[in-house]
Amino acid sequence: MSGVPIADHALLSDCHTAALVTRHGSVDWLCCPRFDSPSVFGRLLDDDAGHWSIRPLGPFTATRRYLDQTLVLETTFHTPTGTLAVTDAMAVGPNEHPHGHSLGVGAPHMLVRAVSCRDGEVSMRLRFEPRAEYGLLRPLMSQVPGGLNVRGGPEWLMLSSPMPLTCATGSAYGEVTLRVGDELLFALHRSTWGLEPARIWTQEEIADWMTVTVQSWRAWSKLHQNYEGPWRELVHHSGRVLQGLTFRPSGAIVAAPTTSLPESVGGERNWDYRFAWVRDASFTMEALWVAACPDEAGDFFTFMTTAAAGAVGPDAPLQIMFGVNGEHDLTERTLPHLRGWRDSRPVRVGNGAWNQHQIDVYGELLGAAHLLADKISEMDEDIRAFLVALADTAVVRCREPDHGIWEVRGEPRHFVYSKVMCWVALDRAIALAGRLQAQDRVPAWSAARDEIRERVLRDGWNPAAGAFTQYFGSADLDASCLMMPIVGFLPADDPRMLATIDAIADRLTDERGLVYRYRTEGGVDGLAGDEGTFLLCTFWLAQALAEAGRVNRATEVFERAAAYANDVGLLAEEVDPRTGELLGNFPQAFSHIGLINAAWSITQARHRAAL
Ligand SMILES: OC[C@H]1O[C@H](O[C@H]2O[C@H](CO)[C@@H](O)[C@H](O)[C@H]2O)[C@H](O)[C@@H](O)[C@@H]1O
């Protein structure tokens, strides 16, 4: 049964796709050539779905880190006879743009692995078992000088290997003893039919790709990472993680690079996150504004306008998520041949939320546009018309029930968060009206904005709960109400807001003090079973407390949540309340967004307190 702890994985990215490497040197997840392509290594979800491991033959302990300011991973194996280091990266091309804007542009679709003996001597073992199409296909492998030719189904891969490998059905393996100073470089390269011929790379060429990859990440980090404040390293690292979730060719940003890592072990809450949600991606752009200089803002808005392609207006709601190249149809299906992580089934690809009605997206996109307006150097006519259409659509749609931020699979409702985000959409559109050349719309936008506000204050507040709640008329708490002060709907020190913050901190947390999105009892979201606490919501609590001037409590909550980052600074979506293990897709943009924004709010709150 596949089941290596989620926290035992580290992320590699070339801004086209991602790989996950276990603490013990096994690449257990890789989709080629895009984030949402079928996996070639899928052991994350089933023991037989493919992996590539490099590790010492005998007993060892392992430590690992990212090379400074990069997403290049170094795993060090300590053995009784010596020390072996394995350095792993998805190769990115050189940054040709003077501002390092192009990280990933020249990516060769190549996974590179450098093995070096740092001390003594170590015998190592390599096992290579690619399984295309999420583990369905055992490829044909043949030896060629300097490596292996791997063909099967849609994939044509070449493994460059300086050590001889034995091929069995669908597998290759080999063993070698390295002495101090010895180094072996491997590259797994994917060819595109007819475009570049697959070929074997020399040791020097692979070494060059590794060097360029390290340099490119460092150049990007140096030019982009300006945040100075508490938890600086974690914030900068989170910025790199978000950059690693960007799909360079289009400017899309995926919510996470995995599918079906469960929200509860053995449960059915398993979703495919390898897509660009309007909500998650807009939040990512805003967080990159804090963690880095979001050069990518222009690309992102171009992506959104192109993906939505004229299909937005009062009669045509904005689709809430897209494929990384702007695809609309993300129909969900299950992969019955995969057992799932720790038997958490079904494994799903595609996402049934793609055609849900979620009206918060207008606020998230216009909120990001407002924050990043100065970075969208060319707010061309298409982008202006798109943003105006979003606000006009919010005016009409704000009265409708929807599926809400949590994409509930139950009946649509008047979710408080959705209404608040419609208020944000109109508030920010009004602020941008001059740049949008839409001053004539301001009276209509203002009237709708004020009407929403009144409705939320009246119907979103539940006197019995003593808090703003999940939907109009409901007594249930929902952590998304923590966003009300964060987006400026009400001041954080408004008594109703303080009461809501306290209610959530007291009644929507587990024993560890981590926050649930909402209570799942009674199948309120149309799904069976329960789920873990949600890291983004815990960071929202820290942020709301900071906005309310409760800086010490905010710091405590922040540190509580940040402590769940694994040894290489990565967060999943949720935490298991029973065991404290990370749960859900990994690494999850939402969690890193929350970390960055909460750190920034606490920094600002400390400055305000010091004045
Ligand atoms: O809770 C059920 C829903 O769970 C997923 O949605 C969550 O992930 C999205 C991507 O990060 C995020 O935008 C959303 O706010 C989260 O609730 C899943 O994608 C949905 O299909 C599912 O209904």
The ligand as an SDF file (V2000), in Angstrom:
LIG
                    3D

 23 24  0  0  0  0  0  0  0  0999 V2000
  -14.6230   20.4130   -0.3030 O   0  0  0  0  0  0  0  0  0  0  0  0
  -14.9990   19.8590   -1.5170 C   0  0  0  0  0  0  0  0  0  0  0  0
  -14.2170   20.5140   -2.6420 C   0  0  0  0  0  0  0  0  0  0  0  0
  -12.8390   20.4040   -2.3510 O   0  0  0  0  0  0  0  0  0  0  0  0
  -11.9540   20.9160   -3.3030 C   0  0  0  0  0  0  0  0  0  0  0  0
  -11.9770   22.3360   -3.2500 O   0  0  0  0  0  0  0  0  0  0  0  0
  -10.9700   22.9000   -2.4550 C   0  0  0  0  0  0  0  0  0  0  0  0
   -9.8290   23.1310   -3.2410 O   0  0  0  0  0  0  0  0  0  0  0  0
   -9.8670   24.1900   -4.1800 C   0  0  0  0  0  0  0  0  0  0  0  0
   -8.4720   24.2910   -4.7660 C   0  0  0  0  0  0  0  0  0  0  0  0
   -7.5390   24.6450   -3.8040 O   0  0  0  0  0  0  0  0  0  0  0  0
  -10.2260   25.5040   -3.5100 C   0  0  0  0  0  0  0  0  0  0  0  0
  -10.3640   26.5250   -4.4780 O   0  0  0  0  0  0  0  0  0  0  0  0
  -11.5370   25.3300   -2.7450 C   0  0  0  0  0  0  0  0  0  0  0  0
  -11.7490   26.5180   -2.0290 O   0  0  0  0  0  0  0  0  0  0  0  0
  -11.4240   24.1690   -1.7860 C   0  0  0  0  0  0  0  0  0  0  0  0
  -12.6600   23.9460   -1.1390 O   0  0  0  0  0  0  0  0  0  0  0  0
  -12.2590   20.3460   -4.6920 C   0  0  0  0  0  0  0  0  0  0  0  0
  -11.5150   21.0190   -5.6800 O   0  0  0  0  0  0  0  0  0  0  0  0
  -13.7110   20.4190   -5.0590 C   0  0  0  0  0  0  0  0  0  0  0  0
  -13.9460   19.7200   -6.2610 O   0  0  0  0  0  0  0  0  0  0  0  0
  -14.5490   19.7990   -3.9540 C   0  0  0  0  0  0  0  0  0  0  0  0
  -15.9200   19.9800   -4.2710 O   0  0  0  0  0  0  0  0  0  0  0  0
  1  2  1  0
  2  3  1  0
  3  4  1  0
  3 22  1  0
  4  5  1  0
  5  6  1  0
  5 18  1  0
  6  7  1  0
  7  8  1  0
  7 16  1  0
  8  9  1  0
  9 10  1  0
  9 12  1  0
 10 11  1  0
 12 13  1  0
 12 14  1  0
 14 15  1  0
 14 16  1  0
 16 17  1  0
 18 19  1  0
 18 20  1  0
 20 21  1  0
 20 22  1  0
 22 23  1  0
M  END
$$$$
